[in-house]
């Protein structure tokens, strides 16, 4: 009798436990797949090869919501989709807030100035955020060395050295403020069908091979080729030889900077201003003969382009290219997949890429990558959850996922990822090798990183756009810009 009673009691205990567990599942308190203190059931997910601390609870930060303010680009859009899996597995809600470039700058300004901490995850643009608000970003040194938190899935020396200096530090390597996240770089796009089908006609007329990418493909020839296409290639194939992005926007500054650097020029000559960055400049160089010549050359480049170029930024130029309006343009590498899948049958599958035209000294290709940082004014738990997300988002697994999405994304910021790219995929995406060539020390251009560069950049943008619209003398523009920049010192 006693034995029967014990058996009945055990059955009752088991049934009560099963009912309680089922109730918790119905209430959403227990995930059937992921259990605390385990990394089981992660096969086939982006966490499959993730290295966790011993006994780490993957749902430790369940219920926390992280707002991620980010510039609206292809990389961020893809990450938005991938983050759904991160949320499902960890219970951390990731709210990615993509905005256009100007709105992004405004929202960052307001959040940091008010110290609100509304955006726990920060898309840290080196030239708009890191330089101005590094004191408002959480230093990440202690997170990297905290054995109780998920660590970066790659070592810091796996990131490209220049990109790490630009995206992660300010003034020195003492404090790590962000982890390199994307690596957008300006390259040249051109219509392969146009350059193939009219190659012989052009050679007969001008006497040289017009194929982009080599040292003979200069900015002067870019202008000449654009005019030739305007004249001799039928409009039903393409309307204009080239399109630029000379709107009063960050785009005109970036585009002109490529031309300036290719001629051996720059805005400042202070050591470290283009990598770690400086609080202030000492050696302003906008009155040099090289700077004045570059202004004049850029005027000619825009004058030879589609007339609407004076009102285009990078999105407008990419849209015009995709619609078959222009045969050449300068733009960010992340556009390749979208352009190559254009709805225009003449454009689709006819996308050529090359490093930018050469100036007097070299080809210069502006680097535009950014990092992910943590808002200093977030709570302790939010910061730890944000670090968990960063370690996942910057892992080799995630970088390769972003790259291989059909819509395309920025190239990986870690060197080891390139060894893992499928050879067939790499062969079908020529922008990969184009960007790697653009990153060579002799080809890459890194912008000045100054604490107050936001105001200096606005002066440069205003001067460039005004020069193009008003057809002002480059010498007068350079002098006016010199005075403006000194006033912002």
Helices and strands as residue ranges (DSSP letters): H 2-26, E 65-71, H 74-90, E 93-99, H 101-114, E 121-125, I 126-130, H 131-133, G 134-136, H 141-144, G 156-158, H 161-168, E 179-182, E 186-191, H 192-197, H 199-206, H 219-232, H 250-262, H 289-303, G 307-311, H 314-322, E 328-332, G 333-335, H 336-340, E 351-354, E 365-366, E 370-374, H 380-393, H 396-404, H 415-419, H 423-427, H 431-438, E 444-445, H 453-470, H 474-487
